[in-house]
Amino acid sequence: MFRGVSAINLDEKGRLAVPTRYRAELGDCCDNQIVVTVGLDKCLLLYPLPEFEEIERKLVKLPALNKKAKRLQRLLIGHATECEMDGQGRFLIPEPLRRFAGLDRRAALIGQGNKFEIWDEDSWGLARDAWIDEEQADEEVMPPELGTLSL
C-alpha cells in the first residue's frame, strides 16, 4: 500500500528517486518494473507493472466505439512507459511525460494505495488547496459509496 506525500527532486537527467520506504515493496511486488503514464489531472501516474497490466486488461475491453473509453485508452495506454528502478531506486521519467506534468526540479509523490501520482510541487499545492476550498463550498449530494465512510 502506497500512502503519504513525499517531496522529491528530479535530477538534471530527469530521474526521480523513489523514497527509501517504498523501494522494498516495489522490489517485492514488481521486481523494480514500473509503468509511468499520464493522469487526467495534469500529473503522472506511477504503477507497479503488475498493477498497470491489470488496468490495461480492463481498458482494452472497453467498447471501442465509446468516445470517452477510447480517449481513456489513448491517454493511459498510449502514454504508458515501462521503466526499471536502478540500484539507487531511481528511474528516468521521459521528457514528454515531464513536459506534460510540468515537472522541472521539485515534485510531490502522492501515494494512492496501488499507485503513486507524481505532481509538480507547486501544482500539487495549488490543486490540493483548490480541492479543499471546493469541498467546503460544495453542496452536491455525496455518492452513496461515500455515505458509509467514516473519517
C-alpha positions as CSV (number, residue, x, y, z in Angstrom):
1,M,0.0,0.0,0.0
2,F,1.4,3.4,-1.0
3,R,0.3,6.3,1.1
4,G,1.5,9.7,2.1
5,V,3.1,12.7,0.4
6,S,6.8,12.9,-0.3
7,A,8.7,15.9,-1.6
8,I,11.3,14.8,-4.1
9,N,13.7,16.2,-6.6
10,L,14.3,15.3,-10.1
11,D,18.0,15.3,-11.1
12,E,19.4,17.0,-14.2
13,K,18.7,14.0,-16.3
14,G,15.0,13.8,-15.3
15,R,15.4,10.9,-12.9
16,L,13.3,10.6,-9.8
17,A,14.5,8.7,-6.8
18,V,11.7,6.7,-5.1
19,P,11.8,7.3,-1.3
20,T,13.5,4.6,0.6
21,R,10.4,3.5,2.4
22,Y,8.8,2.3,-0.8
23,R,11.7,0.7,-2.5
24,A,11.5,-2.7,-0.8
25,E,7.8,-3.0,-1.5
26,L,8.3,-2.1,-5.2
27,G,11.1,-4.6,-5.4
28,D,8.9,-7.3,-3.9
29,C,5.7,-6.7,-5.9
30,C,7.2,-5.9,-9.3
31,D,10.9,-6.6,-9.3
32,N,11.5,-2.9,-9.8
33,Q,9.5,-2.9,-13.0
34,I,7.2,0.1,-13.1
35,V,5.0,2.0,-15.6
36,V,4.6,5.8,-15.8
37,T,1.7,7.3,-17.7
38,V,-0.3,10.5,-17.8
39,G,-3.1,11.2,-15.3
40,L,-6.2,13.2,-16.0
41,D,-5.3,16.0,-13.6
42,K,-2.0,17.0,-15.4
43,C,0.0,14.7,-13.1
44,L,1.7,11.4,-13.9
45,L,0.7,8.0,-12.6
46,L,3.3,5.5,-11.4
47,Y,2.2,1.9,-11.2
48,P,4.0,-1.3,-10.3
49,L,4.0,-3.2,-13.6
50,P,1.5,-6.0,-12.5
51,E,-1.0,-3.3,-11.3
52,F,-0.8,-1.5,-14.6
53,E,-1.2,-4.7,-16.6
54,E,-4.4,-5.4,-14.7
55,I,-5.7,-1.9,-15.5
56,E,-4.6,-2.2,-19.1
57,R,-6.5,-5.5,-19.5
58,K,-9.7,-3.7,-18.3
59,L,-9.1,-0.7,-20.5
60,V,-8.7,-2.8,-23.7
61,K,-12.0,-4.4,-23.0
62,L,-13.9,-1.1,-23.0
63,P,-16.2,-0.5,-26.0
64,A,-14.2,0.7,-29.0
65,L,-17.0,3.0,-30.3
66,N,-17.4,4.8,-27.0
67,K,-15.6,8.2,-27.3
68,K,-14.7,8.5,-23.6
69,A,-13.4,5.0,-23.4
70,K,-11.3,5.5,-26.5
71,R,-9.9,8.7,-25.1
72,L,-9.0,7.0,-21.8
73,Q,-7.3,4.2,-23.7
74,R,-5.3,6.6,-25.8
75,L,-4.2,8.6,-22.8
76,L,-3.4,5.9,-20.3
77,I,-2.1,3.1,-22.6
78,G,-0.8,5.4,-25.3
79,H,1.5,7.3,-22.9
80,A,2.5,4.3,-20.8
81,T,6.2,3.9,-20.5
82,E,7.8,0.9,-18.8
83,C,10.7,1.8,-16.5
84,E,13.1,0.0,-14.3
85,M,14.3,1.3,-11.0
86,D,18.1,1.2,-10.7
87,G,20.0,0.1,-7.5
88,Q,19.5,3.5,-6.0
89,G,15.7,3.5,-6.5
90,R,15.9,5.9,-9.5
91,F,14.1,5.8,-12.8
92,L,14.1,8.2,-15.8
93,I,10.8,10.0,-16.5
94,P,10.8,10.5,-20.3
95,E,10.9,14.1,-21.4
96,P,7.4,14.2,-23.0
97,L,5.9,13.0,-19.7
98,R,7.9,15.5,-17.7
99,R,6.6,18.2,-20.0
100,F,3.0,17.0,-19.7
101,A,3.1,17.3,-15.9
102,G,5.2,20.4,-15.8
103,L,8.0,18.7,-13.9
104,D,11.2,20.5,-13.6
105,R,13.1,20.0,-10.3
106,R,10.7,19.8,-7.3
107,A,8.0,17.2,-7.3
108,A,5.5,15.6,-5.0
109,L,5.0,11.9,-4.9
110,I,1.5,11.1,-3.7
111,G,0.6,7.6,-2.5
112,Q,-2.8,6.4,-3.8
113,G,-2.9,2.8,-2.5
114,N,-2.0,0.8,-5.5
115,K,-0.1,3.6,-7.3
116,F,1.5,7.0,-7.0
117,E,0.7,10.3,-8.5
118,I,3.7,12.5,-9.5
119,W,3.0,16.2,-9.4
120,D,5.0,19.3,-9.9
121,E,5.3,20.5,-6.3
122,D,3.7,23.9,-6.9
123,S,0.9,22.5,-9.0
124,W,0.2,19.9,-6.2
125,G,-0.1,22.6,-3.6
126,L,-2.5,24.7,-5.7
127,A,-4.7,21.7,-6.7
128,R,-4.8,20.4,-3.1
129,D,-5.8,23.8,-1.8
130,A,-8.4,24.3,-4.5
131,W,-10.0,20.9,-3.8
132,I,-10.2,21.7,-0.1
133,D,-11.9,25.1,-0.9
134,E,-14.2,23.4,-3.4
135,E,-15.2,20.7,-0.9
136,Q,-16.1,23.2,1.8
137,A,-18.2,25.2,-0.7
138,D,-19.7,22.1,-2.4
139,E,-23.4,21.3,-1.8
140,E,-23.6,18.3,-4.1
141,V,-25.1,15.1,-2.9
142,M,-22.5,12.7,-1.7
143,P,-22.2,9.5,-3.8
144,P,-23.8,6.5,-1.9
145,E,-20.4,4.8,-1.8
146,L,-19.0,7.6,0.4
147,G,-22.1,7.7,2.7
148,T,-20.8,5.0,4.9
149,L,-17.2,6.2,5.1
150,S,-16.2,7.5,8.4
151,L,-13.1,9.7,8.5
